[in-house]
Amino acid sequence: MSNIAITPISPLNLSTRPVVLPPHVRVTFKLPAESRKHAFLGADGQIKLEISKETDVEITTSKFHAICNLEIF
């Protein structure tokens, strides 16, 4: 099953929850003009990018599939 999961890290309030979207959805966001100079975006727990107010961020599903090995003891 392919889906997009967006998970806030260190949210400012406890009502912020992860969002799961269907694979055909395209999510685009931009920092507000009144925000700080920059923000950091983490992807797949490995990639850390600094983004500025001028940066548009687009999230889509990948054409590549992740391989997961699960061992149950």
CHARMM internal coordinates of N, CA and C (Angstrom, degrees):
IC EDIT
DIST 1 N 1 CA 1.4387
DIST 1 CA 1 C 1.5283
ANGL 1 N 1 CA 1 C 108.21
DIST 1 C 2 N 1.3137
ANGL 1 CA 1 C 2 N 116.83
DIHE 1 N 1 CA 1 C 2 N 129.20
DIST 2 N 2 CA 1.4594
ANGL 1 C 2 N 2 CA 122.10
DIHE 1 CA 1 C 2 N 2 CA 178.75
DIST 2 CA 2 C 1.5206
ANGL 2 N 2 CA 2 C 109.49
DIHE 1 C 2 N 2 CA 2 C -104.78
DIST 2 C 3 N 1.3011
ANGL 2 CA 2 C 3 N 115.97
DIHE 2 N 2 CA 2 C 3 N 130.99
DIST 3 N 3 CA 1.4616
ANGL 2 C 3 N 3 CA 123.00
DIHE 2 CA 2 C 3 N 3 CA 176.27
DIST 3 CA 3 C 1.5191
ANGL 3 N 3 CA 3 C 108.42
DIHE 2 C 3 N 3 CA 3 C -148.53
DIST 3 C 4 N 1.3261
ANGL 3 CA 3 C 4 N 115.50
DIHE 3 N 3 CA 3 C 4 N 168.50
DIST 4 N 4 CA 1.4573
ANGL 3 C 4 N 4 CA 121.72
DIHE 3 CA 3 C 4 N 4 CA 173.39
DIST 4 CA 4 C 1.5173
ANGL 4 N 4 CA 4 C 107.07
DIHE 3 C 4 N 4 CA 4 C -110.28
DIST 4 C 5 N 1.3228
ANGL 4 CA 4 C 5 N 117.62
DIHE 4 N 4 CA 4 C 5 N 126.25
DIST 5 N 5 CA 1.4659
ANGL 4 C 5 N 5 CA 122.22
DIHE 4 CA 4 C 5 N 5 CA 177.39
DIST 5 CA 5 C 1.5263
ANGL 5 N 5 CA 5 C 107.98
DIHE 4 C 5 N 5 CA 5 C -114.27
DIST 5 C 6 N 1.3298
ANGL 5 CA 5 C 6 N 115.59
DIHE 5 N 5 CA 5 C 6 N 123.14
DIST 6 N 6 CA 1.4625
ANGL 5 C 6 N 6 CA 121.43
DIHE 5 CA 5 C 6 N 6 CA 177.08
DIST 6 CA 6 C 1.5180
ANGL 6 N 6 CA 6 C 107.03
DIHE 5 C 6 N 6 CA 6 C -112.86
DIST 6 C 7 N 1.3304
ANGL 6 CA 6 C 7 N 116.35
DIHE 6 N 6 CA 6 C 7 N 118.45
DIST 7 N 7 CA 1.4626
ANGL 6 C 7 N 7 CA 121.91
DIHE 6 CA 6 C 7 N 7 CA -174.84
DIST 7 CA 7 C 1.5213
ANGL 7 N 7 CA 7 C 110.60
DIHE 6 C 7 N 7 CA 7 C -121.35
DIST 7 C 8 N 1.3383
ANGL 7 CA 7 C 8 N 117.77
DIHE 7 N 7 CA 7 C 8 N 117.00
DIST 8 N 8 CA 1.4640
ANGL 7 C 8 N 8 CA 119.29
DIHE 7 CA 7 C 8 N 8 CA 176.37
DIST 8 CA 8 C 1.5297
ANGL 8 N 8 CA 8 C 110.88
DIHE 7 C 8 N 8 CA 8 C -70.40
DIST 8 C 9 N 1.3150
ANGL 8 CA 8 C 9 N 116.40
DIHE 8 N 8 CA 8 C 9 N 137.68
DIST 9 N 9 CA 1.4574
ANGL 8 C 9 N 9 CA 121.53
DIHE 8 CA 8 C 9 N 9 CA 177.85
DIST 9 CA 9 C 1.5214
ANGL 9 N 9 CA 9 C 107.46
DIHE 8 C 9 N 9 CA 9 C -108.05
DIST 9 C 10 N 1.3108
ANGL 9 CA 9 C 10 N 117.04
DIHE 9 N 9 CA 9 C 10 N 127.16
DIST 10 N 10 CA 1.4651
ANGL 9 C 10 N 10 CA 123.33
DIHE 9 CA 9 C 10 N 10 CA -177.71
DIST 10 CA 10 C 1.5303
ANGL 10 N 10 CA 10 C 112.56
DIHE 9 C 10 N 10 CA 10 C 55.64
DIST 10 C 11 N 1.3354
ANGL 10 CA 10 C 11 N 117.27
DIHE 10 N 10 CA 10 C 11 N 56.48
DIST 11 N 11 CA 1.4703
ANGL 10 C 11 N 11 CA 119.04
DIHE 10 CA 10 C 11 N 11 CA 178.86
DIST 11 CA 11 C 1.5220
ANGL 11 N 11 CA 11 C 111.23
DIHE 10 C 11 N 11 CA 11 C -66.51
DIST 11 C 12 N 1.3241
ANGL 11 CA 11 C 12 N 116.24
DIHE 11 N 11 CA 11 C 12 N 156.91
DIST 12 N 12 CA 1.4632
ANGL 11 C 12 N 12 CA 120.88
DIHE 11 CA 11 C 12 N 12 CA -178.53
DIST 12 CA 12 C 1.5222
ANGL 12 N 12 CA 12 C 112.86
DIHE 11 C 12 N 12 CA 12 C -78.80
DIST 12 C 13 N 1.3297
ANGL 12 CA 12 C 13 N 117.34
DIHE 12 N 12 CA 12 C 13 N -18.84
DIST 13 N 13 CA 1.4627
ANGL 12 C 13 N 13 CA 118.57
DIHE 12 CA 12 C 13 N 13 CA 175.81
DIST 13 CA 13 C 1.5233
ANGL 13 N 13 CA 13 C 109.74
DIHE 12 C 13 N 13 CA 13 C -135.02
DIST 13 C 14 N 1.3132
ANGL 13 CA 13 C 14 N 116.29
DIHE 13 N 13 CA 13 C 14 N 159.37
DIST 14 N 14 CA 1.4654
ANGL 13 C 14 N 14 CA 121.24
DIHE 13 CA 13 C 14 N 14 CA -174.00
DIST 14 CA 14 C 1.5194
ANGL 14 N 14 CA 14 C 113.54
DIHE 13 C 14 N 14 CA 14 C -78.73
DIST 14 C 15 N 1.3251
ANGL 14 CA 14 C 15 N 118.53
DIHE 14 N 14 CA 14 C 15 N -10.34
DIST 15 N 15 CA 1.4614
ANGL 14 C 15 N 15 CA 120.09
DIHE 14 CA 14 C 15 N 15 CA -179.99
DIST 15 CA 15 C 1.5287
ANGL 15 N 15 CA 15 C 112.40
DIHE 14 C 15 N 15 CA 15 C -85.10
DIST 15 C 16 N 1.3263
ANGL 15 CA 15 C 16 N 117.94
DIHE 15 N 15 CA 15 C 16 N -4.13
DIST 16 N 16 CA 1.4612
ANGL 15 C 16 N 16 CA 121.84
DIHE 15 CA 15 C 16 N 16 CA 177.55
DIST 16 CA 16 C 1.5219
ANGL 16 N 16 CA 16 C 108.39
DIHE 15 C 16 N 16 CA 16 C -75.77
DIST 16 C 17 N 1.3264
ANGL 16 CA 16 C 17 N 116.54
DIHE 16 N 16 CA 16 C 17 N 123.66
DIST 17 N 17 CA 1.4595
ANGL 16 C 17 N 17 CA 121.84
DIHE 16 CA 16 C 17 N 17 CA -175.79
DIST 17 CA 17 C 1.5253
ANGL 17 N 17 CA 17 C 110.97
DIHE 16 C 17 N 17 CA 17 C -124.72
DIST 17 C 18 N 1.3351
ANGL 17 CA 17 C 18 N 117.17
DIHE 17 N 17 CA 17 C 18 N 159.22
DIST 18 N 18 CA 1.4685
ANGL 17 C 18 N 18 CA 120.01
DIHE 17 CA 17 C 18 N 18 CA 173.67
DIST 18 CA 18 C 1.5353
ANGL 18 N 18 CA 18 C 110.21
DIHE 17 C 18 N 18 CA 18 C -63.13
DIST 18 C 19 N 1.3105
ANGL 18 CA 18 C 19 N 115.71
DIHE 18 N 18 CA 18 C 19 N 154.52
DIST 19 N 19 CA 1.4603
ANGL 18 C 19 N 19 CA 122.05
DIHE 18 CA 18 C 19 N 19 CA 178.83
DIST 19 CA 19 C 1.5211
ANGL 19 N 19 CA 19 C 107.93
DIHE 18 C 19 N 19 CA 19 C -122.54
DIST 19 C 20 N 1.3316
ANGL 19 CA 19 C 20 N 117.20
DIHE 19 N 19 CA 19 C 20 N 133.19
DIST 20 N 20 CA 1.4619
ANGL 19 C 20 N 20 CA 122.08
DIHE 19 CA 19 C 20 N 20 CA 176.05
DIST 20 CA 20 C 1.5272
ANGL 20 N 20 CA 20 C 107.15
DIHE 19 C 20 N 20 CA 20 C -114.39
DIST 20 C 21 N 1.3354
ANGL 20 CA 20 C 21 N 115.79
DIHE 20 N 20 CA 20 C 21 N 125.64
DIST 21 N 21 CA 1.4569
ANGL 20 C 21 N 21 CA 121.75
DIHE 20 CA 20 C 21 N 21 CA -176.36
DIST 21 CA 21 C 1.5242
ANGL 21 N 21 CA 21 C 110.53
DIHE 20 C 21 N 21 CA 21 C -120.36
DIST 21 C 22 N 1.3301
ANGL 21 CA 21 C 22 N 117.76
DIHE 21 N 21 CA 21 C 22 N 153.99
DIST 22 N 22 CA 1.4659
ANGL 21 C 22 N 22 CA 119.82
DIHE 21 CA 21 C 22 N 22 CA 176.86
DIST 22 CA 22 C 1.5335
ANGL 22 N 22 CA 22 C 111.03
DIHE 21 C 22 N 22 CA 22 C -66.87
DIST 22 C 23 N 1.3213
ANGL 22 CA 22 C 23 N 117.62
DIHE 22 N 22 CA 22 C 23 N 158.94
DIST 23 N 23 CA 1.4666
ANGL 22 C 23 N 23 CA 120.86
DIHE 22 CA 22 C 23 N 23 CA -172.12
DIST 23 CA 23 C 1.5237
ANGL 23 N 23 CA 23 C 115.09
DIHE 22 C 23 N 23 CA 23 C -67.15
DIST 23 C 24 N 1.3147
ANGL 23 CA 23 C 24 N 119.33
DIHE 23 N 23 CA 23 C 24 N -21.57
DIST 24 N 24 CA 1.4713
ANGL 23 C 24 N 24 CA 120.46
DIHE 23 CA 23 C 24 N 24 CA -176.97
DIST 24 CA 24 C 1.5343
ANGL 24 N 24 CA 24 C 113.13
DIHE 23 C 24 N 24 CA 24 C -83.46
DIST 24 C 25 N 1.3347
ANGL 24 CA 24 C 25 N 118.13
DIHE 24 N 24 CA 24 C 25 N -5.87
DIST 25 N 25 CA 1.4615
ANGL 24 C 25 N 25 CA 122.38
DIHE 24 CA 24 C 25 N 25 CA -177.40
DIST 25 CA 25 C 1.5302
ANGL 25 N 25 CA 25 C 110.03
DIHE 24 C 25 N 25 CA 25 C -77.65
DIST 25 C 26 N 1.3250
ANGL 25 CA 25 C 26 N 115.76
DIHE 25 N 25 CA 25 C 26 N 141.95
DIST 26 N 26 CA 1.4617
ANGL 25 C 26 N 26 CA 122.90
DIHE 25 CA 25 C 26 N 26 CA 176.10
DIST 26 CA 26 C 1.5275
ANGL 26 N 26 CA 26 C 106.39
DIHE 25 C 26 N 26 CA 26 C -116.88
DIST 26 C 27 N 1.3247
ANGL 26 CA 26 C 27 N 117.43
DIHE 26 N 26 CA 26 C 27 N 119.22
DIST 27 N 27 CA 1.4634
ANGL 26 C 27 N 27 CA 122.80
DIHE 26 CA 26 C 27 N 27 CA -177.39
DIST 27 CA 27 C 1.5272
ANGL 27 N 27 CA 27 C 108.64
DIHE 26 C 27 N 27 CA 27 C -105.29
DIST 27 C 28 N 1.3306
ANGL 27 CA 27 C 28 N 116.50
DIHE 27 N 27 CA 27 C 28 N 128.00
DIST 28 N 28 CA 1.4601
ANGL 27 C 28 N 28 CA 121.59
DIHE 27 CA 27 C 28 N 28 CA 178.41
DIST 28 CA 28 C 1.5233
ANGL 28 N 28 CA 28 C 108.47
DIHE 27 C 28 N 28 CA 28 C -126.95
DIST 28 C 29 N 1.3345
ANGL 28 CA 28 C 29 N 117.29
DIHE 28 N 28 CA 28 C 29 N 134.46
DIST 29 N 29 CA 1.4594
ANGL 28 C 29 N 29 CA 119.89
DIHE 28 CA 28 C 29 N 29 CA 175.41
DIST 29 CA 29 C 1.5168
ANGL 29 N 29 CA 29 C 110.71
DIHE 28 C 29 N 29 CA 29 C -144.90
DIST 29 C 30 N 1.3343
ANGL 29 CA 29 C 30 N 114.34
DIHE 29 N 29 CA 29 C 30 N 162.45
DIST 30 N 30 CA 1.4572
ANGL 29 C 30 N 30 CA 122.53
DIHE 29 CA 29 C 30 N 30 CA -178.72
DIST 30 CA 30 C 1.5144
ANGL 30 N 30 CA 30 C 107.68
DIHE 29 C 30 N 30 CA 30 C -144.88
DIST 30 C 31 N 1.3171
ANGL 30 CA 30 C 31 N 117.76
DIHE 30 N 30 CA 30 C 31 N 146.95
DIST 31 N 31 CA 1.4617
ANGL 30 C 31 N 31 CA 121.04
DIHE 30 CA 30 C 31 N 31 CA 176.75
DIST 31 CA 31 C 1.5275
ANGL 31 N 31 CA 31 C 109.79
DIHE 30 C 31 N 31 CA 31 C -67.26
DIST 31 C 32 N 1.3266
ANGL 31 CA 31 C 32 N 118.54
DIHE 31 N 31 CA 31 C 32 N 141.81
DIST 32 N 32 CA 1.4689
ANGL 31 C 32 N 32 CA 120.34
DIHE 31 CA 31 C 32 N 32 CA 177.29
DIST 32 CA 32 C 1.5273
ANGL 32 N 32 CA 32 C 110.92
DIHE 31 C 32 N 32 CA 32 C -64.61
DIST 32 C 33 N 1.3145
ANGL 32 CA 32 C 33 N 116.42
DIHE 32 N 32 CA 32 C 33 N 151.94
DIST 33 N 33 CA 1.4712
ANGL 32 C 33 N 33 CA 121.60
DIHE 32 CA 32 C 33 N 33 CA -179.34
DIST 33 CA 33 C 1.5233
ANGL 33 N 33 CA 33 C 111.91
DIHE 32 C 33 N 33 CA 33 C -59.34
DIST 33 C 34 N 1.3432
ANGL 33 CA 33 C 34 N 117.77
DIHE 33 N 33 CA 33 C 34 N -31.56
DIST 34 N 34 CA 1.4697
ANGL 33 C 34 N 34 CA 120.83
DIHE 33 CA 33 C 34 N 34 CA -178.42
DIST 34 CA 34 C 1.5310
ANGL 34 N 34 CA 34 C 113.28
DIHE 33 C 34 N 34 CA 34 C -87.97
DIST 34 C 35 N 1.3162
ANGL 34 CA 34 C 35 N 117.29
DIHE 34 N 34 CA 34 C 35 N 6.77
DIST 35 N 35 CA 1.4662
ANGL 34 C 35 N 35 CA 120.06
DIHE 34 CA 34 C 35 N 35 CA -179.43
DIST 35 CA 35 C 1.5230
ANGL 35 N 35 CA 35 C 111.36
DIHE 34 C 35 N 35 CA 35 C -75.85
DIST 35 C 36 N 1.3209
ANGL 35 CA 35 C 36 N 114.89
DIHE 35 N 35 CA 35 C 36 N 176.49
DIST 36 N 36 CA 1.4688
ANGL 35 C 36 N 36 CA 120.43
DIHE 35 CA 35 C 36 N 36 CA 175.92
DIST 36 CA 36 C 1.5195
ANGL 36 N 36 CA 36 C 109.97
DIHE 35 C 36 N 36 CA 36 C -61.41
DIST 36 C 37 N 1.3149
ANGL 36 CA 36 C 37 N 116.72
DIHE 36 N 36 CA 36 C 37 N 177.40
DIST 37 N 37 CA 1.4636
ANGL 36 C 37 N 37 CA 120.29
DIHE 36 CA 36 C 37 N 37 CA -177.91
DIST 37 CA 37 C 1.5256
ANGL 37 N 37 CA 37 C 112.72
DIHE 36 C 37 N 37 CA 37 C -60.35
DIST 37 C 38 N 1.3267
ANGL 37 CA 37 C 38 N 116.98
DIHE 37 N 37 CA 37 C 38 N -37.61
DIST 38 N 38 CA 1.4564
ANGL 37 C 38 N 38 CA 119.98
DIHE 37 CA 37 C 38 N 38 CA -174.36
DIST 38 CA 38 C 1.5306
ANGL 38 N 38 CA 38 C 110.23
DIHE 37 C 38 N 38 CA 38 C -154.96
DIST 38 C 39 N 1.3247
ANGL 38 CA 38 C 39 N 114.93
DIHE 38 N 38 CA 38 C 39 N 171.34
DIST 39 N 39 CA 1.4672
ANGL 38 C 39 N 39 CA 122.12
DIHE 38 CA 38 C 39 N 39 CA 175.44
DIST 39 CA 39 C 1.5289
ANGL 39 N 39 CA 39 C 106.93
DIHE 38 C 39 N 39 CA 39 C -141.22
DIST 39 C 40 N 1.3149
ANGL 39 CA 39 C 40 N 116.00
DIHE 39 N 39 CA 39 C 40 N 170.91
DIST 40 N 40 CA 1.4593
ANGL 39 C 40 N 40 CA 120.28
DIHE 39 CA 39 C 40 N 40 CA 177.03
DIST 40 CA 40 C 1.5176
ANGL 40 N 40 CA 40 C 109.29
DIHE 39 C 40 N 40 CA 40 C -117.42
DIST 40 C 41 N 1.3057
ANGL 40 CA 40 C 41 N 115.42
DIHE 40 N 40 CA 40 C 41 N 138.52
DIST 41 N 41 CA 1.4473
ANGL 40 C 41 N 41 CA 123.04
DIHE 40 CA 40 C 41 N 41 CA -179.80
DIST 41 CA 41 C 1.5166
ANGL 41 N 41 CA 41 C 108.62
DIHE 40 C 41 N 41 CA 41 C -115.96
DIST 41 C 42 N 1.3251
ANGL 41 CA 41 C 42 N 116.96
DIHE 41 N 41 CA 41 C 42 N 125.76
DIST 42 N 42 CA 1.4576
ANGL 41 C 42 N 42 CA 121.51
DIHE 41 CA 41 C 42 N 42 CA 176.69
DIST 42 CA 42 C 1.5110
ANGL 42 N 42 CA 42 C 109.33
DIHE 41 C 42 N 42 CA 42 C -107.72
DIST 42 C 43 N 1.3245
ANGL 42 CA 42 C 43 N 116.99
DIHE 42 N 42 CA 42 C 43 N 136.75
DIST 43 N 43 CA 1.4633
ANGL 42 C 43 N 43 CA 121.84
DIHE 42 CA 42 C 43 N 43 CA -179.76
DIST 43 CA 43 C 1.5134
ANGL 43 N 43 CA 43 C 109.83
DIHE 42 C 43 N 43 CA 43 C -130.71
DIST 43 C 44 N 1.3014
ANGL 43 CA 43 C 44 N 116.44
DIHE 43 N 43 CA 43 C 44 N 130.36
DIST 44 N 44 CA 1.4690
ANGL 43 C 44 N 44 CA 123.39
DIHE 43 CA 43 C 44 N 44 CA 178.89
DIST 44 CA 44 C 1.5214
ANGL 44 N 44 CA 44 C 113.16
DIHE 43 C 44 N 44 CA 44 C 56.07
DIST 44 C 45 N 1.3217
ANGL 44 CA 44 C 45 N 117.56
DIHE 44 N 44 CA 44 C 45 N 23.82
DIST 45 N 45 CA 1.4548
ANGL 44 C 45 N 45 CA 121.31
DIHE 44 CA 44 C 45 N 45 CA 177.39
DIST 45 CA 45 C 1.5104
ANGL 45 N 45 CA 45 C 113.99
DIHE 44 C 45 N 45 CA 45 C 69.75
DIST 45 C 46 N 1.3221
ANGL 45 CA 45 C 46 N 118.40
DIHE 45 N 45 CA 45 C 46 N 6.66
DIST 46 N 46 CA 1.4571
ANGL 45 C 46 N 46 CA 120.87
DIHE 45 CA 45 C 46 N 46 CA -176.56
DIST 46 CA 46 C 1.5139
ANGL 46 N 46 CA 46 C 113.21
DIHE 45 C 46 N 46 CA 46 C -126.98
DIST 46 C 47 N 1.3056
ANGL 46 CA 46 C 47 N 117.20
DIHE 46 N 46 CA 46 C 47 N -40.87
DIST 47 N 47 CA 1.4599
ANGL 46 C 47 N 47 CA 121.22
DIHE 46 CA 46 C 47 N 47 CA -173.96
DIST 47 CA 47 C 1.5236
ANGL 47 N 47 CA 47 C 108.98
DIHE 46 C 47 N 47 CA 47 C -89.41
DIST 47 C 48 N 1.3220
ANGL 47 CA 47 C 48 N 117.42
DIHE 47 N 47 CA 47 C 48 N 131.39
DIST 48 N 48 CA 1.4516
ANGL 47 C 48 N 48 CA 122.25
DIHE 47 CA 47 C 48 N 48 CA 177.47
DIST 48 CA 48 C 1.5226
ANGL 48 N 48 CA 48 C 107.81
DIHE 47 C 48 N 48 CA 48 C -126.68
DIST 48 C 49 N 1.3363
ANGL 48 CA 48 C 49 N 116.05
DIHE 48 N 48 CA 48 C 49 N 115.23
DIST 49 N 49 CA 1.4490
ANGL 48 C 49 N 49 CA 121.14
DIHE 48 CA 48 C 49 N 49 CA -178.40
DIST 49 CA 49 C 1.5189
ANGL 49 N 49 CA 49 C 110.33
DIHE 48 C 49 N 49 CA 49 C -118.58
DIST 49 C 50 N 1.3190
ANGL 49 CA 49 C 50 N 115.78
DIHE 49 N 49 CA 49 C 50 N 139.89
DIST 50 N 50 CA 1.4526
ANGL 49 C 50 N 50 CA 120.62
DIHE 49 CA 49 C 50 N 50 CA 173.42
DIST 50 CA 50 C 1.5242
ANGL 50 N 50 CA 50 C 107.43
DIHE 49 C 50 N 50 CA 50 C -89.97
DIST 50 C 51 N 1.3240
ANGL 50 CA 50 C 51 N 116.91
DIHE 50 N 50 CA 50 C 51 N 127.33
DIST 51 N 51 CA 1.4649
ANGL 50 C 51 N 51 CA 120.38
DIHE 50 CA 50 C 51 N 51 CA 179.43
DIST 51 CA 51 C 1.5255
ANGL 51 N 51 CA 51 C 109.34
DIHE 50 C 51 N 51 CA 51 C -119.63
DIST 51 C 52 N 1.3212
ANGL 51 CA 51 C 52 N 115.19
DIHE 51 N 51 CA 51 C 52 N 147.74
DIST 52 N 52 CA 1.4636
ANGL 51 C 52 N 52 CA 120.76
DIHE 51 CA 51 C 52 N 52 CA -179.61
DIST 52 CA 52 C 1.5278
ANGL 52 N 52 CA 52 C 109.70
DIHE 51 C 52 N 52 CA 52 C -108.63
DIST 52 C 53 N 1.3284
ANGL 52 CA 52 C 53 N 116.39
DIHE 52 N 52 CA 52 C 53 N 177.99
DIST 53 N 53 CA 1.4604
ANGL 52 C 53 N 53 CA 121.47
DIHE 52 CA 52 C 53 N 53 CA 179.67
DIST 53 CA 53 C 1.5207
ANGL 53 N 53 CA 53 C 112.02
DIHE 52 C 53 N 53 CA 53 C -63.91
DIST 53 C 54 N 1.3095
ANGL 53 CA 53 C 54 N 118.01
DIHE 53 N 53 CA 53 C 54 N -23.55
DIST 54 N 54 CA 1.4579
ANGL 53 C 54 N 54 CA 121.88
DIHE 53 CA 53 C 54 N 54 CA -178.52
DIST 54 CA 54 C 1.5333
ANGL 54 N 54 CA 54 C 112.73
DIHE 53 C 54 N 54 CA 54 C -85.15
DIST 54 C 55 N 1.3255
ANGL 54 CA 54 C 55 N 117.62
DIHE 54 N 54 CA 54 C 55 N -6.92
DIST 55 N 55 CA 1.4613
ANGL 54 C 55 N 55 CA 122.13
DIHE 54 CA 54 C 55 N 55 CA -174.59
DIST 55 CA 55 C 1.5269
ANGL 55 N 55 CA 55 C 111.42
DIHE 54 C 55 N 55 CA 55 C -88.81
DIST 55 C 56 N 1.3240
ANGL 55 CA 55 C 56 N 116.79
DIHE 55 N 55 CA 55 C 56 N 128.66
DIST 56 N 56 CA 1.4592
ANGL 55 C 56 N 56 CA 122.12
DIHE 55 CA 55 C 56 N 56 CA 170.50
DIST 56 CA 56 C 1.5235
ANGL 56 N 56 CA 56 C 107.49
DIHE 55 C 56 N 56 CA 56 C -94.93
DIST 56 C 57 N 1.3203
ANGL 56 CA 56 C 57 N 117.27
DIHE 56 N 56 CA 56 C 57 N 131.48
DIST 57 N 57 CA 1.4573
ANGL 56 C 57 N 57 CA 121.84
DIHE 56 CA 56 C 57 N 57 CA 179.43
DIST 57 CA 57 C 1.5220
ANGL 57 N 57 CA 57 C 108.12
DIHE 56 C 57 N 57 CA 57 C -111.11
DIST 57 C 58 N 1.3272
ANGL 57 CA 57 C 58 N 116.62
DIHE 57 N 57 CA 57 C 58 N 128.15
DIST 58 N 58 CA 1.4638
ANGL 57 C 58 N 58 CA 121.68
DIHE 57 CA 57 C 58 N 58 CA 179.99
DIST 58 CA 58 C 1.5206
ANGL 58 N 58 CA 58 C 108.76
DIHE 57 C 58 N 58 CA 58 C -121.49
DIST 58 C 59 N 1.3257
ANGL 58 CA 58 C 59 N 116.68
DIHE 58 N 58 CA 58 C 59 N 130.83
DIST 59 N 59 CA 1.4625
ANGL 58 C 59 N 59 CA 122.29
DIHE 58 CA 58 C 59 N 59 CA -179.06
DIST 59 CA 59 C 1.5221
ANGL 59 N 59 CA 59 C 108.41
DIHE 58 C 59 N 59 CA 59 C -115.99
DIST 59 C 60 N 1.3310
ANGL 59 CA 59 C 60 N 116.02
DIHE 59 N 59 CA 59 C 60 N 125.20
DIST 60 N 60 CA 1.4624
ANGL 59 C 60 N 60 CA 122.16
DIHE 59 CA 59 C 60 N 60 CA 176.73
DIST 60 CA 60 C 1.5309
ANGL 60 N 60 CA 60 C 108.32
DIHE 59 C 60 N 60 CA 60 C -138.00
DIST 60 C 61 N 1.3077
ANGL 60 CA 60 C 61 N 115.96
DIHE 60 N 60 CA 60 C 61 N 169.86
DIST 61 N 61 CA 1.4638
ANGL 60 C 61 N 61 CA 118.71
DIHE 60 CA 60 C 61 N 61 CA 174.77
DIST 61 CA 61 C 1.5242
ANGL 61 N 61 CA 61 C 109.11
DIHE 60 C 61 N 61 CA 61 C -75.26
DIST 61 C 62 N 1.3041
ANGL 61 CA 61 C 62 N 115.05
DIHE 61 N 61 CA 61 C 62 N 153.40
DIST 62 N 62 CA 1.4531
ANGL 61 C 62 N 62 CA 121.38
DIHE 61 CA 61 C 62 N 62 CA 179.75
DIST 62 CA 62 C 1.5261
ANGL 62 N 62 CA 62 C 110.08
DIHE 61 C 62 N 62 CA 62 C -86.44
DIST 62 C 63 N 1.3158
ANGL 62 CA 62 C 63 N 116.40
DIHE 62 N 62 CA 62 C 63 N 151.50
DIST 63 N 63 CA 1.4563
ANGL 62 C 63 N 63 CA 119.58
DIHE 62 CA 62 C 63 N 63 CA 173.82
DIST 63 CA 63 C 1.5250
ANGL 63 N 63 CA 63 C 111.04
DIHE 62 C 63 N 63 CA 63 C -79.41
DIST 63 C 64 N 1.3499
ANGL 63 CA 63 C 64 N 116.15
DIHE 63 N 63 CA 63 C 64 N -8.72
DIST 64 N 64 CA 1.4645
ANGL 63 C 64 N 64 CA 121.77
DIHE 63 CA 63 C 64 N 64 CA 179.15
DIST 64 CA 64 C 1.5278
ANGL 64 N 64 CA 64 C 109.46
DIHE 63 C 64 N 64 CA 64 C -100.50
DIST 64 C 65 N 1.3028
ANGL 64 CA 64 C 65 N 117.46
DIHE 64 N 64 CA 64 C 65 N 145.89
DIST 65 N 65 CA 1.4568
ANGL 64 C 65 N 65 CA 122.28
DIHE 64 CA 64 C 65 N 65 CA 179.79
DIST 65 CA 65 C 1.5237
ANGL 65 N 65 CA 65 C 110.25
DIHE 64 C 65 N 65 CA 65 C -103.48
DIST 65 C 66 N 1.3181
ANGL 65 CA 65 C 66 N 115.68
DIHE 65 N 65 CA 65 C 66 N 140.14
DIST 66 N 66 CA 1.4628
ANGL 65 C 66 N 66 CA 120.73
DIHE 65 CA 65 C 66 N 66 CA 176.67
DIST 66 CA 66 C 1.5218
ANGL 66 N 66 CA 66 C 109.30
DIHE 65 C 66 N 66 CA 66 C -81.25
DIST 66 C 67 N 1.3034
ANGL 66 CA 66 C 67 N 116.23
DIHE 66 N 66 CA 66 C 67 N 143.38
DIST 67 N 67 CA 1.4607
ANGL 66 C 67 N 67 CA 121.43
DIHE 66 CA 66 C 67 N 67 CA 177.24
DIST 67 CA 67 C 1.5186
ANGL 67 N 67 CA 67 C 107.64
DIHE 66 C 67 N 67 CA 67 C -102.94
DIST 67 C 68 N 1.3096
ANGL 67 CA 67 C 68 N 116.33
DIHE 67 N 67 CA 67 C 68 N 127.24
DIST 68 N 68 CA 1.4499
ANGL 67 C 68 N 68 CA 121.10
DIHE 67 CA 67 C 68 N 68 CA -179.12
DIST 68 CA 68 C 1.5119
ANGL 68 N 68 CA 68 C 109.06
DIHE 67 C 68 N 68 CA 68 C -124.06
DIST 68 C 69 N 1.3073
ANGL 68 CA 68 C 69 N 117.06
DIHE 68 N 68 CA 68 C 69 N 123.83
DIST 69 N 69 CA 1.4578
ANGL 68 C 69 N 69 CA 122.03
DIHE 68 CA 68 C 69 N 69 CA 175.65
DIST 69 CA 69 C 1.5138
ANGL 69 N 69 CA 69 C 108.53
DIHE 68 C 69 N 69 CA 69 C -101.35
DIST 69 C 70 N 1.3033
ANGL 69 CA 69 C 70 N 116.41
DIHE 69 N 69 CA 69 C 70 N 120.73
DIST 70 N 70 CA 1.4585
ANGL 69 C 70 N 70 CA 121.38
DIHE 69 CA 69 C 70 N 70 CA -178.46
DIST 70 CA 70 C 1.5259
ANGL 70 N 70 CA 70 C 108.02
DIHE 69 C 70 N 70 CA 70 C -119.05
DIST 70 C 71 N 1.3250
ANGL 70 CA 70 C 71 N 115.20
DIHE 70 N 70 CA 70 C 71 N 123.50
DIST 71 N 71 CA 1.4524
ANGL 70 C 71 N 71 CA 120.01
DIHE 70 CA 70 C 71 N 71 CA 177.90
DIST 71 CA 71 C 1.5227
ANGL 71 N 71 CA 71 C 107.97
DIHE 70 C 71 N 71 CA 71 C -111.39
DIST 71 C 72 N 1.3056
ANGL 71 CA 71 C 72 N 116.03
DIHE 71 N 71 CA 71 C 72 N 129.70
DIST 72 N 72 CA 1.4589
ANGL 71 C 72 N 72 CA 121.41
DIHE 71 CA 71 C 72 N 72 CA 177.98
DIST 72 CA 72 C 1.5109
ANGL 72 N 72 CA 72 C 108.07
DIHE 71 C 72 N 72 CA 72 C -111.62
DIST 72 C 73 N 1.3300
ANGL 72 CA 72 C 73 N 116.14
DIHE 72 N 72 CA 72 C 73 N 126.41
DIST 73 N 73 CA 1.4620
ANGL 72 C 73 N 73 CA 120.97
DIHE 72 CA 72 C 73 N 73 CA -178.48
DIST 73 CA 73 C 1.5119
ANGL 73 N 73 CA 73 C 110.07
DIHE 72 C 73 N 73 CA 73 C -102.55
END
COOR INIT
IC SEED 1 N 1 CA 1 C
IC BUILD
